[in-house]
Amino acid sequence: MPDYPQFLHTVLDTTDVRGLAEEPLYVHADPAGHPFCIFVA
């Protein structure tokens, strides 16, 4: 374990859980091939 905190997860907080779960989610890759997600409102 490192001696400093690490972010292991990202949490999105919302009052409209159903709406967030049904908004489009796109998964892309950066030029090095690492995936990242975009939530479209």
N, C-alpha and C positions, 0 to 999 in steps of 0.2 A: 504494500500500500504506500502511496506517496505521502509526503508530509504536508500536502496542501490539498484543499478541496478540489474536486473535479465535478463538472457537469456530466451526468450520466444519462439524463432524460430531459426532454423539454415538455412542459405541461402547459396546455392552453386552457385558461379559465374562461367560462362563459355562462351566461344565464340561459342560453338557448342551446342546450346540448344536442338536441335532435337536429336543429338547423345546421350546426357545425358539422355534425356527422354526415349530413346529406349534401354539404357544399362540395363542388368539384375539387379533387385533389390530383395534382399532376406531379409525377416523379420525373426529374430530369437528371442529367449528369453534367458535372463541370468538365472542362477540357482534360483533366487528369483522370476522369472516369468515376469520380466520387458522386454518389447519388445525393440529391436533396429534393425536398418536397415544397410545392407551392400550393397554398390554399387559395381558391378563387372565391371572392365574395360576390 
